[in-house]
């Protein structure tokens, strides 16, 4: 299984800037991708939660907020804010998996349930349980709101590419390019696809990146960087 390096994760940060999530991604990127096969996009969900949590607080929102606090809690040491910490990553994974599983089951069909299911899939991917994670991402992509479904599809594409299902991965990303959302922009999906095509289809990768290189934006910066890395 190919791992995505820290350098590539940094590239994903710029891609997420295109999706208008830069500040949250930068703040929360510390461990959102221990298992490098899947770019999680957890920050985008935090943005989503922040947006709608300004409205009336319900039991679902409060439960989701508590689960997210568990996900964001540090492992080892003492929390700078005096909040909860976990002695080991396994302990944290167990607690967060239980919290999000309960949410997803109890509030199935709601926005909170969709977010919980996505977080659960991310945790499963982190643990290397890619087959299980794939099923969870598929559920969100098929049943969730378009915004959350697009995040699930982005993660699915990376699972497909990581285990050699390039055709499926390319199909999913081209669909995201054709149907962008506020969480996965056309530029972000295009950059992600180009990165995966660089080695096997360099000409196609250049074709995808060329229109972006003239943009005075994070997407343009990433496109220029990736273009310089495409084999001649």
Secondary structure as GFF3:
##gff-version 3
##sequence-region A 1 232
A	DSSP	alpha_helix	6	18	.	.	.	ID=ss1
A	DSSP	alpha_helix	22	28	.	.	.	ID=ss2
A	DSSP	three_ten_helix	29	31	.	.	.	ID=ss3
A	DSSP	alpha_helix	42	52	.	.	.	ID=ss4
A	DSSP	alpha_helix	59	72	.	.	.	ID=ss5
A	DSSP	alpha_helix	89	106	.	.	.	ID=ss6
A	DSSP	alpha_helix	111	126	.	.	.	ID=ss7
A	DSSP	alpha_helix	130	143	.	.	.	ID=ss8
A	DSSP	alpha_helix	146	162	.	.	.	ID=ss9
A	DSSP	alpha_helix	166	178	.	.	.	ID=ss10
A	DSSP	alpha_helix	186	197	.	.	.	ID=ss11
A	DSSP	alpha_helix	202	210	.	.	.	ID=ss12
A	DSSP	alpha_helix	218	229	.	.	.	ID=ss13
###
